[in-house]
Amino acid sequence: MGSILRPNKISQIGVHNNHRGLCGFIDGSWRKATDQGSSCGVGGYLQDIDCNLLFFFSGPSTSSCALVCEYNALFFLLKSIGDSPLIHKKFTFFSDCQELVEAINCLRITLQVPWFADSSFLDLIHVVNFDFVKIHRDLNSKADSLARQGAQLGNMFSTWC
């Protein structure tokens, strides 16, 4: 007897089958400030075409809003790739943040997105060969979990596998 796949499982299979090169998933976890302070974290990972884990990261963020938290996750991943031998590979990055995906894709065309003021970020998005794709939140659960864990950490943790 065959099994029936849920729609998000079908989409997940599509995400993994429709990319070329290496895949990266990023997320940010941002909570409004409370009496105990804000709780922000970033997380993400890279995997090869066979879904083997290559790299992952998780750590705190001092972001002022959710969008900046997502941006920080992307920036950390780009810096990590920029410092690695993988810099000349082709990547597909996935995020569940529509606003960030649109801003990056627009930036690559117009270079007029005002909140990208860091020149090292601009250099990286022109050096690292990547496509940036919006995926449904359900398909980004591993990166989301790493970001939520990162909010509880004192320092950034990252490792190449």
Secondary structure as UniProt FT lines:
FT   HELIX           7..17
FT   STRAND          22..34
FT   TURN            35..36
FT   STRAND          37..47
FT   TURN            49..50
FT   STRAND          53..60
FT   HELIX           66..82
FT   HELIX           85..88
FT   STRAND          90..95
FT   HELIX           98..110
FT   TURN            114..115
FT   HELIX           119..127
FT   STRAND          129..134
FT   HELIX           137..140
FT   HELIX           141..150
FT   TURN            151..152
FT   STRAND          157..160
//
